[in-house]
């Protein structure tokens, strides 16, 4: 483990000082954050009300492609390919092994800085696929014919078998895969700190919100932070 850490650190140092400068940079980063989702229900008059709310935390990372240079008037495009694990608390449903994967694109405008430190701000837009396991019961996942046949067989069984069959059908938790999506929009700001001529340490944070669909449809609000390294353009 110690040798692996030394090899990774040595590789980063070599990259800091040996890569040439390009008009596009490639980076890696870690991500973390959390927020709240309000799941909505139609009221019948064309409007919606909050049916229930859930909170969540996420953590992960990805790769970053940053394009643009001084000739672009301070504009850089930052394209993130990300994968994030999610934990949901509260709400009506129980999930596990939730993963969000997709892209976030930030339109970054430099607002201050010098040759070593650069500050930027800009809007973001993205799309993420959500997948994971949702807790359910066999009474919901089985078709009506299968459920009725099982109940009929249990009814002519010994009492001990009937009790287990009742538990198995109505109370024993099963997990099935579910899919959803998140379409975020928001604002981000951050800074790049030069580490040599062709590498930089980057910090980014912001707020994003948008349509969130997982079992039901709702609206999600979350804050996030990214930290990582960019190699190439600065």
WOZIGI-V385911 format. One record per backbone hydrogen bond with DSSP energy under -1.0 kcal/mol. CO is the residue of the C=O (numbers start at 1). NH is the residue of the N-H. If there is no record, write none. Layout:
co=CO nh=NH
co=CO nh=NH
//
This chain:
co=1 nh=5
co=2 nh=6
co=3 nh=7
co=4 nh=8
co=5 nh=9
co=6 nh=10
co=7 nh=11
co=8 nh=12
co=9 nh=13
co=10 nh=14
co=11 nh=15
co=12 nh=16
co=13 nh=17
co=14 nh=18
co=15 nh=19
co=23 nh=68
co=25 nh=66
co=26 nh=231
co=27 nh=64
co=28 nh=229
co=29 nh=62
co=30 nh=227
co=31 nh=60
co=32 nh=225
co=33 nh=58
co=34 nh=223
co=35 nh=56
co=36 nh=221
co=37 nh=54
co=38 nh=219
co=39 nh=51
co=39 nh=52
co=41 nh=49
co=47 nh=43
co=49 nh=41
co=52 nh=39
co=54 nh=37
co=55 nh=89
co=56 nh=35
co=57 nh=87
co=58 nh=33
co=59 nh=85
co=60 nh=31
co=61 nh=83
co=62 nh=29
co=63 nh=81
co=64 nh=27
co=65 nh=79
co=66 nh=25
co=67 nh=77
co=69 nh=72
co=70 nh=73
co=74 nh=110
co=76 nh=108
co=77 nh=67
co=78 nh=106
co=79 nh=65
co=80 nh=104
co=81 nh=63
co=82 nh=102
co=83 nh=61
co=84 nh=100
co=85 nh=59
co=87 nh=57
co=89 nh=55
co=94 nh=135
co=96 nh=133
co=98 nh=86
co=99 nh=131
co=100 nh=84
co=101 nh=129
co=102 nh=82
co=103 nh=127
co=104 nh=80
co=105 nh=125
co=106 nh=78
co=108 nh=76
co=109 nh=121
co=112 nh=119
co=116 nh=194
co=117 nh=114
co=118 nh=192
co=119 nh=111
co=119 nh=112
co=120 nh=190
co=121 nh=109
co=122 nh=188
co=123 nh=107
co=124 nh=186
co=125 nh=105
co=127 nh=103
co=128 nh=182
co=129 nh=101
co=130 nh=180
co=131 nh=99
co=132 nh=178
co=133 nh=96
co=134 nh=176
co=136 nh=174
co=137 nh=140
co=137 nh=141
co=138 nh=142
co=143 nh=147
co=144 nh=148
co=145 nh=149
co=146 nh=150
co=147 nh=151
co=148 nh=152
co=149 nh=153
co=150 nh=154
co=151 nh=155
co=154 nh=157
co=158 nh=162
co=159 nh=163
co=160 nh=164
co=161 nh=165
co=162 nh=166
co=163 nh=167
co=164 nh=168
co=165 nh=169
co=166 nh=170
co=167 nh=171
co=167 nh=172
co=169 nh=139
co=174 nh=136
co=176 nh=134
co=178 nh=132
co=180 nh=130
co=181 nh=213
co=182 nh=128
co=184 nh=126
co=185 nh=209
co=186 nh=124
co=187 nh=207
co=188 nh=122
co=189 nh=205
co=190 nh=120
co=191 nh=203
co=192 nh=118
co=193 nh=201
co=198 nh=232
co=199 nh=195
co=200 nh=230
co=201 nh=193
co=202 nh=228
co=203 nh=191
co=204 nh=226
co=205 nh=189
co=206 nh=224
co=207 nh=187
co=208 nh=222
co=209 nh=185
co=210 nh=220
co=211 nh=183
co=212 nh=218
co=213 nh=181
co=214 nh=216
co=216 nh=214
co=217 nh=40
co=218 nh=212
co=219 nh=38
co=220 nh=210
co=221 nh=36
co=222 nh=208
co=223 nh=34
co=224 nh=206
co=225 nh=32
co=226 nh=204
co=227 nh=30
co=228 nh=202
co=229 nh=28
co=230 nh=200
co=231 nh=26
//
